[in-house]
Amino acid sequence: MLRLWAATRKTMPTPLIRRTTALDLVTGINARETPDQNPLTLGNPNIITANNLSVYPTVPRSIINIASNNTISRVWIIPAIANKMHQEVDFGNALNHSLYTESELETSSIIRLNNQSSNVLSVDLENTPAGYYRVFAMIEGVIHWDNICVLDDSEEIDDLIDFWN
């Protein structure tokens, strides 16, 4: 399915033109292991966390944690395609919390957590294919999201850094 080959090769096939707001597009990630760590920004992440969502580690091999200072009620994890397009876009202005509908997230997600009431959730990704994903969380009725990249055993963070640089 989605492989991290894109992160381990310098060239990618010519992609279909994707709009800046495409649900399945990853234009970068903020790599971090812990919630309080200053992230290593790779590419130009098309995310909205509003300092209210923390997903870590963002380059996992198995478990991710999804945390907020407020209550998380739903989570959707959606397969995505990484591409270096839109690196000049100011996503702070291009994106908004109502951009995607719950229905759209529901039908596109491969992992769903419904009826949650916690400010920290752990999700096991051990059987999830390596590749890029977008993690969406409903927090106090507002949708926030971050990007992650699941590595397989043969891949290293340096491969990811090389791809985005």
N, C-alpha and C positions, 0 to 999 in steps of 0.2 A: 504494500500500500504506500504510505508516505515514508520515504527513506530520507536519511540525512545526506544522501549523495550530493545534494546542492551545497552543503557546507564543506564537503571534502574535495570539490572540484572548482576550478577557477572560472569555468564557463558553464552556462546553463542554456538549454534550448530557448529559442525565442519564445517568450510567453505570450499568451493572449493579453491584450491590453486590459488591465484591471483598473477600475475606478479606485480612487483613494480610500473609499469607504467600503470596499469589497469585504464581505464577512470572512472569507477564507484567505485573506492576504496578511502576511507578516512582513513588515518592512524593517524590522529590527527587534532586538530584545534588550532588556536591562538585566544582565547576568548578575546573579547574587546567590549566595548560599544561605544566608540568614536574613531575617526581616530588617535588622538594624544595620546591615552592611551597606555601604555606599555602592551602588551598582556600577558595573562596567557596561557602559552604553555601547551596544553594537548595532550599527545601522541607525535608523531613525524610527524608533518604536512607535507604532500606531496603536497607542493604548490610552485608556482613561482610567487612572487609579484615583485621582483627586485626593491623594494622601489618605484614602479611606480603604484601600485594598492593597494587600501584600501577598504575593504568590512567591513561594520559595521552596526549594531552590528552583530557579528558572531554567536550569539545565540539569534536570533530574535523570536518574537511571531507574527509579522506582516510585518513591513516595513524593508527593508535593503537599505543601501546607498552604491553605488559603485562609488569610487572617484579615480582620478588620477591627477597628475600635467599636464598631456597631454590629448589629445582628445581621448575619448572613442567612437568607431564607432559601435561596436556590443557587445552584451552580450548574453551568453547562461547559463541557470541554469539546471543542470543535477542531477537527483536522484542518490544517492550513498549508499554504504554499509560501515559502520564503522567496522574496525577490527584492533586489536592491532598487526597485523603482520608487519614485516619490520621496527620495532622500532630501529634497529641498522643501517639502511640504511642512507647514507649521500645523501639526496634528492637534495642538491645543486649540486652534481655531477651526480646523476642518471637521473635528469629531464632536459629538455631543451624546449625552447619556440616553437620549431617546432615539438614537440612530437605528438600532435593531429592536425588533419586537420579541417578546417572549416566545411567540409562536415560531418565528424564524429561528431562534436559538434552539428551541425544542426539536424542530425537525432536522436541524443540521448537526446536532450534537451526537457524539458517540458515548459520552458519559454524562449522566444527569443525576443531580442530587436535589430532590424536592422535599418540601416540608421540613426544612432545617430550621434551627433556632439556636445558633451558636455564633461566636465571634472567631473561632478557629476550627477549621475542618481539615482532615487529612484524607488524601485521595491516593489509592494505590494504582500506579500506572505500570506495574511490572509486566503485565501482558499487553500493554499498549505498544503498537509498532513504533520504532524510532521515527522521528520526524518533528515537524513544527505543529504547534497547537495554540489555540486561543482559549484562554480561561475567562469565562464570564461569571460574574457573581451578582446576585440581586441583594443589595444592602439597603435596608430601610426603604424598600420600594424603588430604588434607583439602580440601574445596571452600570457596573464598572467592569473593566477587563484589562488583562495583561497577556503577554505572549510568552510561551515557553518552547524549549526544544528538548525533546527526549532523545538521549544518546543511547546507542547500543554499546556492547562491551568493547568493540574495536575502535570506537570514536573517543576523541579527547576534546576538551574545551579549546585547545589550540586550533583544531580544525574549524571550529565555529568562528573563532577570532579571525583566522585567515580568510574565511569566506566573506565576512562583513567588512574587512579592511581593504 
